[in-house]
Amino acid sequence: MIALAVQIVCLGQTNREMLEQDPYRVLGSMYPYHRLDSVYTPAPKGYRLFYISHIGRHGSRYCIVPDKKKEVLAGYASYLEQGMLTDEGVSIYRDLKTIIDGSEGKFGTLSSVGEKELRGIGKRMAENSGNLFKGKVVIETYSTDAGRTRGSRDCMLDGIREGNDGLVVIYNEPERKDPARAQVCGYPLPDSLKKGTSHNSRSAREYYMDRWNEGFNPEPFKTRIYAGTPEIESFRNEAFRLYETGNSFMAADENFPDIMKYFTKEELYNFWLHGNTNIFSNTCEWDGSQPYKTYNWGAGIVESMIKDAEEVIAGRKDIVATLRFTHDSYIMPAESFMNIKGVNFRTFAQAEENFRNYEKLCLGVNVQLFFYRNAKGQCLVKILQNEKETTVEDLKPNYSGVYYKWDKLKAYWKKRADSKYRLQ
């Protein structure tokens, strides 16, 4: 069910067209990891890879909030007992029971799908790095204290280790109150902001709620699923809860039933659009926004990455890679702070057509900085997102369309960190 779709050139295509090509992109941030590209631009003559900095989300996992999903199952069990489900509704109940019962004891853990994803990323990183990981070399890792991030770290290291028994790993596992947590989670968000929203106006919520209310008609769903009229306050919300429940389990087990089959393409598009716009409006930059998470969590992570790279360049750290493993709440602000192509947009209308949570926030999403150096000590950096070469929006590469002078890229990010949005 979640086998990767054949990759299709998608330049200029709308999100509707992209979802038509691979319907499972409607899973959004729960879409299993998919490698976007494998063609790489050679480094300019005389430059040699010497260091990689990586930040990534954990791989595919089992649901992390089972109680809410069990409530949905209990609701369908009650409707079944009352005789208020059509044959399709009964089928939904059975499928929900299968995936929830099959997840007992595994909630929140990295799935076998996630293990394969991260091993693959690590293996390809080693294959694309020449002799960087050969012999007795050192990798430094940072991970949050969650089992699924530590498991992702271990699986990626397994992929890198294939054929190299000399790898030395330094493990950093900051606890929740440890200041070192900024290495993978950014600066702490002030309490005053935790109580509010991460954007600074009602326009974001109004926009995506309007699109949600206008785009989804609950009557066809109600007719297909319910034989009677159960006491449900909002069939629109009930349909979305079912979608979210199925969404939460799709990447966990390749043998789990497909809950998405119970919705029409139009219904799925509107569910996806609601979640996609929500993520964009809360995390990314747009005109009039004040993305606190971006300029605290995101900036904190990137400044840590800069600091580590500078220590390697100066010879104070003898390591070939720094690998960070975190969660969607932190990787998205980091991508936004870096201003990676396709993340930040001026308006919601632009985001609706071009922002893609199934690419920018999928399970296992990662950003890799490949550092190259010549005999004169000059450094270039190439950015990969999901193993595909990419760029930052406001900074033109210096060489071959993808290579930045490190001093230019570093200065650009430092200037963003000192912007008016940054909270001291």
Rosetta blueprint (number, residue, H / E / L):
1 M L
2 I L
3 A L
4 L L
5 A L
6 V L
7 Q L
8 I L
9 V L
10 C L
11 L L
12 G L
13 Q L
14 T L
15 N H
16 R H
17 E H
18 M H
19 L H
20 E H
21 Q H
22 D L
23 P H
24 Y H
25 R H
26 V H
27 L H
28 G H
29 S H
30 M H
31 Y L
32 P L
33 Y L
34 H L
35 R L
36 L L
37 D L
38 S L
39 V L
40 Y L
41 T L
42 P L
43 A L
44 P L
45 K L
46 G L
47 Y L
48 R E
49 L E
50 F E
51 Y E
52 I E
53 S E
54 H E
55 I E
56 G E
57 R E
58 H L
59 G L
60 S L
61 R E
62 Y L
63 C L
64 I L
65 V L
66 P H
67 D H
68 K H
69 K H
70 K H
71 E H
72 V H
73 L H
74 A H
75 G H
76 Y H
77 A H
78 S H
79 Y H
80 L H
81 E H
82 Q L
83 G L
84 M L
85 L E
86 T L
87 D H
88 E H
89 G H
90 V H
91 S H
92 I H
93 Y H
94 R H
95 D H
96 L H
97 K H
98 T H
99 I H
100 I H
101 D H
102 G L
103 S L
104 E L
105 G L
106 K L
107 F L
108 G L
109 T L
110 L E
111 S L
112 S H
113 V H
114 G H
115 E H
116 K H
117 E H
118 L H
119 R H
120 G H
121 I H
122 G H
123 K H
124 R H
125 M H
126 A H
127 E H
128 N L
129 S L
130 G L
131 N L
132 L L
133 F L
134 K L
135 G L
136 K L
137 V L
138 V E
139 I E
140 E E
141 T E
142 Y E
143 S E
144 T L
145 D L
146 A L
147 G H
148 R H
149 T H
150 R H
151 G H
152 S H
153 R H
154 D H
155 C H
156 M H
157 L H
158 D H
159 G H
160 I H
161 R H
162 E L
163 G L
164 N L
165 D L
166 G L
167 L L
168 V E
169 V E
170 I E
171 Y E
172 N E
173 E L
174 P L
175 E L
176 R L
177 K L
178 D L
179 P H
180 A H
181 R H
182 A H
183 Q H
184 V H
185 C H
186 G L
187 Y L
188 P L
189 L L
190 P L
191 D H
192 S H
193 L H
194 K H
195 K L
196 G L
197 T L
198 S L
199 H L
200 N L
201 S L
202 R L
203 S H
204 A H
205 R H
206 E H
207 Y H
208 Y H
209 M H
210 D H
211 R H
212 W H
213 N H
214 E H
215 G H
216 F L
217 N L
218 P L
219 E H
220 P H
221 F H
222 K H
223 T H
224 R H
225 I H
226 Y E
227 A L
228 G L
229 T L
230 P L
231 E L
232 I L
233 E L
234 S L
235 F H
236 R H
237 N H
238 E H
239 A H
240 F H
241 R H
242 L H
243 Y H
244 E H
245 T H
246 G H
247 N H
248 S H
249 F H
250 M L
251 A L
252 A L
253 D L
254 E L
255 N L
256 F L
257 P L
258 D L
259 I H
260 M H
261 K H
262 Y H
263 F L
264 T L
265 K H
266 E H
267 E H
268 L H
269 Y H
270 N H
271 F H
272 W H
273 L H
274 H H
275 G H
276 N H
277 T H
278 N H
279 I H
280 F H
281 S H
282 N H
283 T H
284 C L
285 E L
286 W L
287 D L
288 G L
289 S L
290 Q L
291 P L
292 Y L
293 K L
294 T H
295 Y H
296 N H
297 W H
298 G H
299 A H
300 G H
301 I H
302 V H
303 E H
304 S H
305 M H
306 I H
307 K H
308 D H
309 A H
310 E H
311 E H
312 V H
313 I H
314 A L
315 G L
316 R L
317 K L
318 D L
319 I L
320 V L
321 A E
322 T E
323 L E
324 R E
325 F E
326 T E
327 H L
328 D H
329 S H
330 Y H
331 I H
332 M H
333 P H
334 A H
335 E H
336 S H
337 F H
338 M H
339 N L
340 I E
341 K L
342 G L
343 V L
344 N L
345 F L
346 R L
347 T L
348 F H
349 A H
350 Q H
351 A H
352 E H
353 E H
354 N H
355 F L
356 R L
357 N H
358 Y H
359 E H
360 K H
361 L L
362 C L
363 L L
364 G L
365 V L
366 N E
367 V E
368 Q E
369 L E
370 F E
371 F E
372 Y E
373 R E
374 N L
375 A L
376 K L
377 G L
378 Q L
379 C E
380 L E
381 V E
382 K E
383 I E
384 L E
385 Q E
386 N L
387 E L
388 K E
389 E E
390 T E
391 T L
392 V E
393 E L
394 D L
395 L L
396 K L
397 P L
398 N L
399 Y E
400 S L
401 G L
402 V L
403 Y E
404 Y E
405 K E
406 W H
407 D H
408 K H
409 L H
410 K H
411 A H
412 Y H
413 W H
414 K H
415 K H
416 R H
417 A H
418 D L
419 S L
420 K L
421 Y L
422 R L
423 L L
424 Q L
